[in-house]
Amino acid sequence: MDRIKVKIGGIVLQVSSSKPILKFRLKEGHTFFRTTECPDIEFKTYFNHQLPKLNLKKLIFETEGAWSLYQFDGHYIFKTPSDALPERIAVLDRDFKKGRIFIDPQGLNSDCLGYPLWYPLDELLLINILSKRMGLLVHGCGVNYKEKGLLF
């Protein structure tokens, strides 16, 4: 079973595959975050040709196309739209310490499937995990204007 562990914001995320023949690959910019530390949060990834049928009646939040958040039976469910390739569903325990990620491999033509937490799942998970652990995610921008720095 292939595993990737990354440490972001002091939190160690582990992603493992349900199929040992599938390999994960980090983009060059992400390899700096690879770690061997014990995971704080564990995700098991399933590559299915049909995503599981889940009760998605209790909608918590919906963006205009990037993702939706549902709640069912003590779990949080993040879902990317069906026109996004690959379509993904992340089912997380209430405390965000364990989860399952279901990926429809349609459109993927490799035995190396990259990093299952690519956008928007990585951002959504970290924002929620940080909020539950008294953390914060800050976006910032710096501009050099007339030889002075502006930060906002």
Backbone as CSV, one residue per row, in Angstrom:
resi,resn,N_x,N_y,N_z,CA_x,CA_y,CA_z,C_x,C_y,C_z
1,MET,0.850,-1.174,0.000,0.000,0.000,0.000,0.891,1.230,0.000
2,ASP,0.713,2.072,-0.981,1.519,3.275,-1.087,1.020,4.317,-0.097
3,ARG,1.957,5.048,0.510,1.616,6.088,1.482,2.429,7.337,1.192
4,ILE,1.807,8.468,1.461,2.503,9.749,1.444,2.190,10.428,2.757
5,LYS,3.227,11.001,3.375,3.025,11.802,4.585,3.632,13.175,4.334
6,VAL,2.828,14.207,4.589,3.298,15.577,4.467,2.957,16.328,5.744
7,LYS,3.810,17.297,6.068,3.583,18.120,7.250,3.367,19.559,6.794
8,ILE,2.164,20.056,7.060,1.787,21.406,6.655,1.202,22.108,7.869
9,GLY,1.750,23.243,8.215,1.237,23.998,9.358,1.334,23.230,10.664
10,GLY,2.346,22.381,10.791,2.513,21.597,12.007,1.610,20.383,12.094
11,ILE,0.864,20.096,11.045,-0.066,18.963,11.019,0.434,17.936,10.010
12,VAL,0.566,16.686,10.447,1.035,15.618,9.563,-0.172,14.884,8.990
13,LEU,-0.273,14.933,7.663,-1.340,14.250,6.932,-0.760,13.004,6.274
14,GLN,-1.450,11.887,6.412,-1.030,10.662,5.732,-2.140,10.244,4.781
15,VAL,-1.749,9.936,3.559,-2.682,9.441,2.551,-2.174,8.087,2.107
16,SER,-3.048,7.077,2.147,-2.669,5.748,1.681,-3.647,5.298,0.607
17,SER,-3.208,4.360,-0.200,-4.013,3.852,-1.305,-4.633,2.516,-0.933
18,SER,-5.849,2.295,-1.393,-6.500,1.006,-1.174,-5.967,-0.056,-2.131
19,LYS,-5.255,0.363,-3.174,-4.703,-0.574,-4.152,-3.190,-0.427,-4.181
20,PRO,-2.460,-1.484,-3.839,-0.999,-1.374,-3.751,-0.314,-1.075,-5.080
21,ILE,-0.985,-1.310,-6.211,-0.330,-1.049,-7.500,-0.337,0.430,-7.855
22,LEU,-1.161,1.224,-7.176,-1.237,2.644,-7.479,-0.212,3.410,-6.661
23,LYS,0.483,4.307,-7.298,1.518,5.084,-6.631,1.123,6.562,-6.608
24,PHE,1.511,7.239,-5.542,1.275,8.670,-5.427,2.547,9.412,-5.832
25,ARG,2.359,10.633,-6.299,3.498,11.460,-6.674,3.208,12.893,-6.230
26,LEU,4.170,13.489,-5.549,4.054,14.891,-5.155,4.666,15.770,-6.235
27,LYS,4.063,16.942,-6.436,4.667,17.914,-7.336,5.954,18.421,-6.695
28,GLU,6.844,18.959,-7.515,8.156,19.375,-7.027,8.048,20.327,-5.839
29,GLY,7.135,21.270,-5.875,6.985,22.229,-4.787,6.481,21.629,-3.488
30,HIS,5.857,20.464,-3.564,5.313,19.816,-2.375,6.301,18.864,-1.703
31,THR,7.372,18.482,-2.386,8.291,17.489,-1.817,8.974,18.004,-0.554
32,PHE,9.094,19.310,-0.420,9.684,19.900,0.778,8.896,19.539,2.040
33,PHE,7.592,19.268,1.887,6.720,19.009,3.026,6.661,17.527,3.412
34,ARG,7.313,16.669,2.648,7.314,15.232,2.959,7.946,15.007,4.323
35,THR,7.402,14.056,5.089,7.908,13.777,6.431,7.804,12.288,6.722
36,THR,8.484,11.857,7.780,8.368,10.479,8.264,7.714,10.455,9.644
37,GLU,7.250,11.611,10.124,6.632,11.701,11.446,5.308,10.934,11.488
38,CYS,4.868,10.618,12.706,3.581,9.942,12.889,2.449,10.869,12.467
39,PRO,1.445,10.339,11.765,0.376,11.203,11.265,-0.593,11.658,12.362
40,ASP,-1.054,12.889,12.211,-2.143,13.414,13.033,-3.483,13.052,12.407
41,ILE,-3.495,12.992,11.080,-4.713,12.734,10.323,-4.401,11.705,9.250
42,GLU,-5.297,10.716,9.105,-5.077,9.647,8.130,-6.232,9.573,7.152
43,PHE,-5.890,9.473,5.875,-6.877,9.315,4.816,-6.555,8.063,4.018
44,LYS,-7.576,7.299,3.713,-7.417,6.154,2.819,-8.111,6.524,1.515
45,THR,-7.423,6.292,0.413,-7.920,6.687,-0.897,-8.412,5.471,-1.670
46,TYR,-9.591,5.630,-2.254,-10.205,4.573,-3.058,-10.405,5.106,-4.470
47,PHE,-9.941,4.349,-5.452,-10.118,4.715,-6.847,-11.178,3.793,-7.420
48,ASN,-12.389,4.311,-7.537,-13.530,3.507,-7.969,-14.065,4.056,-9.280
49,HIS,-14.560,3.161,-10.102,-15.173,3.613,-11.346,-16.568,4.159,-11.103
50,GLN,-17.098,3.926,-9.933,-18.374,4.508,-9.552,-18.237,4.981,-8.108
51,LEU,-18.486,6.258,-7.901,-18.380,6.808,-6.556,-19.510,6.265,-5.688
52,PRO,-19.298,6.167,-4.382,-20.337,5.607,-3.513,-21.583,6.489,-3.491
53,LYS,-22.715,5.858,-3.342,-23.978,6.588,-3.208,-24.115,6.988,-1.750
54,LEU,-24.111,8.277,-1.496,-24.197,8.796,-0.138,-25.443,9.670,-0.006
55,ASN,-25.945,9.759,1.206,-27.082,10.626,1.474,-26.567,12.062,1.544
56,LEU,-26.788,12.824,0.482,-26.301,14.197,0.410,-27.445,15.194,0.522
57,LYS,-28.361,14.921,1.449,-29.536,15.790,1.601,-29.255,16.988,2.491
58,LYS,-28.344,16.855,3.465,-28.094,17.961,4.394,-26.903,18.781,3.895
59,LEU,-27.204,19.742,3.025,-26.183,20.620,2.473,-25.810,21.668,3.516
60,ILE,-24.509,21.787,3.802,-24.005,22.770,4.761,-23.565,24.038,4.029
61,PHE,-22.823,23.852,2.934,-22.303,24.990,2.184,-22.042,24.562,0.749
62,GLU,-22.270,25.491,-0.173,-22.021,25.199,-1.584,-21.371,26.408,-2.240
63,THR,-20.296,26.174,-2.968,-19.662,27.233,-3.736,-20.283,27.239,-5.122
64,GLU,-19.855,28.146,-5.936,-20.367,28.192,-7.305,-19.537,27.295,-8.211
65,GLY,-19.473,26.026,-7.881,-18.851,25.066,-8.770,-17.624,24.325,-8.270
66,ALA,-16.875,24.852,-7.292,-15.622,24.198,-6.894,-15.836,23.028,-5.946
67,TRP,-16.796,23.138,-5.014,-17.027,22.078,-4.041,-18.300,22.349,-3.261
68,SER,-18.776,21.296,-2.581,-19.936,21.389,-1.693,-19.613,20.617,-0.419
69,LEU,-20.209,21.060,0.692,-20.027,20.395,1.979,-21.380,19.916,2.477
70,TYR,-21.427,18.635,2.853,-22.642,18.019,3.381,-22.326,17.415,4.744
71,GLN,-23.391,17.100,5.486,-23.228,16.381,6.742,-24.210,15.219,6.736
72,PHE,-23.713,14.044,7.164,-24.568,12.867,7.236,-23.997,11.888,8.242
73,ASP,-24.842,11.447,9.149,-24.510,10.359,10.068,-23.183,10.591,10.808
74,GLY,-22.985,11.808,11.298,-21.780,12.116,12.060,-20.533,12.344,11.227
75,HIS,-20.668,12.441,9.925,-19.532,12.657,9.030,-19.724,13.949,8.239
76,TYR,-18.601,14.555,7.870,-18.612,15.664,6.926,-18.222,15.112,5.565
77,ILE,-18.878,15.603,4.537,-18.637,15.103,3.188,-18.346,16.288,2.267
78,PHE,-17.135,16.316,1.712,-16.772,17.302,0.701,-16.904,16.634,-0.655
79,LYS,-17.539,17.332,-1.604,-17.735,16.761,-2.929,-17.353,17.788,-3.990
80,THR,-16.530,17.354,-4.945,-16.233,18.204,-6.087,-17.308,17.942,-7.140
81,PRO,-17.540,18.888,-8.048,-18.610,18.695,-9.041,-18.311,17.552,-10.001
82,SER,-19.374,16.983,-10.560,-19.221,15.830,-11.439,-18.523,16.186,-12.743
83,ASP,-18.502,17.465,-13.122,-17.807,17.825,-14.356,-16.319,18.078,-14.130
84,ALA,-15.872,18.017,-12.868,-14.443,18.148,-12.557,-13.788,16.780,-12.708
85,LEU,-12.655,16.736,-13.355,-11.944,15.475,-13.502,-10.665,15.524,-12.705
86,PRO,-10.442,14.570,-11.869,-11.384,13.518,-11.504,-12.346,14.001,-10.423
87,GLU,-13.552,13.481,-10.468,-14.539,13.791,-9.431,-14.094,13.123,-8.132
88,ARG,-14.253,13.832,-7.003,-13.801,13.298,-5.720,-14.835,13.534,-4.640
89,ILE,-14.895,12.602,-3.697,-15.718,12.742,-2.501,-14.828,12.392,-1.315
90,ALA,-14.776,13.290,-0.335,-14.020,13.034,0.894,-15.015,12.907,2.036
91,VAL,-14.973,11.783,2.739,-15.853,11.522,3.878,-14.978,11.538,5.122
92,LEU,-15.270,12.479,6.036,-14.414,12.676,7.203,-15.177,12.494,8.494
93,ASP,-14.491,11.904,9.478,-15.064,11.809,10.816,-15.258,13.218,11.364
94,ARG,-16.133,13.336,12.338,-16.471,14.637,12.913,-15.239,15.385,13.436
95,ASP,-14.248,14.660,13.970,-13.060,15.307,14.525,-11.959,15.532,13.480
96,PHE,-12.208,15.139,12.230,-11.268,15.331,11.121,-9.937,14.608,11.333
97,LYS,-9.936,13.503,12.080,-8.696,12.749,12.284,-8.562,11.575,11.321
98,LYS,-9.677,11.115,10.780,-9.668,10.018,9.810,-10.663,10.334,8.712
99,GLY,-10.332,9.842,7.525,-11.243,10.069,6.419,-10.977,9.117,5.272
100,ARG,-11.927,9.091,4.375,-11.817,8.294,3.157,-12.010,9.230,1.972
101,ILE,-11.195,9.052,0.962,-11.301,9.864,-0.241,-11.605,8.918,-1.394
102,PHE,-12.726,9.157,-2.050,-13.144,8.349,-3.192,-12.886,9.161,-4.454
103,ILE,-12.165,8.563,-5.395,-11.800,9.253,-6.629,-12.281,8.431,-7.812
104,ASP,-12.991,9.090,-8.723,-13.378,8.451,-9.973,-12.203,8.608,-10.929
105,PRO,-11.533,7.524,-11.296,-10.316,7.652,-12.100,-10.568,7.978,-13.571
106,GLN,-11.810,8.266,-13.950,-12.089,8.656,-15.331,-11.226,9.863,-15.683
107,GLY,-10.551,9.804,-16.778,-9.681,10.891,-17.194,-8.248,10.729,-16.709
108,LEU,-8.012,9.794,-15.806,-6.653,9.516,-15.357,-6.154,8.310,-16.137
109,ASN,-4.991,8.430,-16.734,-4.510,7.331,-17.574,-3.119,6.867,-17.149
110,SER,-2.936,6.751,-15.849,-1.612,6.386,-15.357,-1.743,5.534,-14.110
111,ASP,-0.709,4.773,-13.825,-0.680,4.052,-12.556,-0.088,4.934,-11.457
112,CYS,0.284,6.162,-11.808,0.789,7.133,-10.838,-0.235,8.264,-10.777
113,LEU,-0.964,8.330,-9.672,-2.135,9.192,-9.617,-1.913,10.520,-8.905
114,GLY,-0.674,10.947,-8.794,-0.432,12.242,-8.188,-0.760,12.250,-6.708
115,TYR,-1.215,13.391,-6.231,-1.506,13.602,-4.820,-3.013,13.743,-4.650
116,PRO,-3.673,12.804,-3.960,-5.134,12.802,-3.868,-5.753,14.027,-3.203
117,LEU,-4.966,14.795,-2.467,-5.521,15.968,-1.780,-5.362,17.257,-2.580
118,TRP,-5.175,17.150,-3.910,-4.995,18.376,-4.672,-6.247,19.243,-4.561
119,TYR,-6.079,20.534,-4.909,-7.117,21.545,-4.738,-8.449,21.059,-5.291
120,PRO,-9.525,21.321,-4.558,-9.649,22.139,-3.364,-9.565,21.352,-2.048
121,LEU,-9.394,20.011,-2.120,-9.430,19.222,-0.882,-8.350,19.609,0.111
122,ASP,-7.126,19.867,-0.356,-6.055,20.226,0.582,-6.418,21.468,1.387
123,GLU,-6.892,22.491,0.702,-7.251,23.738,1.376,-8.445,23.559,2.305
124,LEU,-9.464,22.870,1.846,-10.663,22.654,2.666,-10.337,21.884,3.937
125,LEU,-9.552,20.843,3.808,-9.204,20.030,4.975,-8.371,20.823,5.969
126,LEU,-7.372,21.534,5.483,-6.518,22.282,6.404,-7.271,23.420,7.092
127,ILE,-8.133,24.117,6.377,-8.921,25.185,7.004,-9.783,24.611,8.118
128,ASN,-10.440,23.505,7.861,-11.305,22.903,8.879,-10.513,22.310,10.030
129,ILE,-9.401,21.672,9.744,-8.571,21.093,10.795,-8.005,22.199,11.682
130,LEU,-7.493,23.258,11.063,-6.954,24.372,11.844,-8.030,25.025,12.707
131,SER,-9.239,25.181,12.173,-10.305,25.818,12.954,-10.694,24.974,14.161
132,LYS,-10.607,23.668,14.054,-10.938,22.791,15.176,-9.808,22.745,16.212
133,ARG,-8.609,23.132,15.817,-7.452,23.086,16.716,-6.960,24.481,17.079
134,MET,-7.837,25.468,17.009,-7.510,26.849,17.370,-6.417,27.425,16.464
135,GLY,-6.438,27.067,15.218,-5.463,27.578,14.265,-6.081,28.606,13.340
136,LEU,-5.307,28.997,12.334,-5.735,30.052,11.439,-4.980,29.922,10.131
137,LEU,-5.669,30.150,9.034,-5.041,30.196,7.725,-5.169,31.629,7.230
138,VAL,-4.044,32.241,6.896,-4.039,33.638,6.478,-3.509,33.730,5.052
139,HIS,-4.247,34.426,4.215,-3.770,34.733,2.870,-3.201,36.142,2.914
140,GLY,-2.089,36.351,2.293,-1.485,37.670,2.293,-0.875,37.979,0.942
141,CYS,-0.610,39.245,0.741,-0.013,39.683,-0.507,0.911,40.852,-0.205
142,GLY,2.073,40.898,-0.811,2.996,42.008,-0.645,3.251,42.682,-1.975
143,VAL,3.360,43.995,-1.948,3.584,44.772,-3.161,4.711,45.762,-2.900
144,ASN,5.631,45.869,-3.841,6.675,46.885,-3.785,6.152,48.099,-4.536
145,TYR,5.883,49.186,-3.817,5.347,50.408,-4.418,6.230,51.578,-4.013
146,LYS,6.888,52.201,-4.985,7.775,53.337,-4.742,8.823,53.010,-3.683
147,GLU,9.437,51.821,-3.855,10.489,51.362,-2.946,10.015,51.154,-1.504
148,LYS,8.727,51.032,-1.296,8.170,50.732,0.033,7.326,49.472,-0.107
149,GLY,7.296,48.716,0.955,6.512,47.494,0.937,5.119,47.710,1.506
150,LEU,4.140,47.173,0.825,2.761,47.184,1.292,2.329,45.742,1.500
151,LEU,1.792,45.452,2.643,1.336,44.098,2.940,-0.146,44.141,3.255
152,PHE,-0.904,43.316,2.575,-2.345,43.236,2.841,-2.848,41.845,2.559
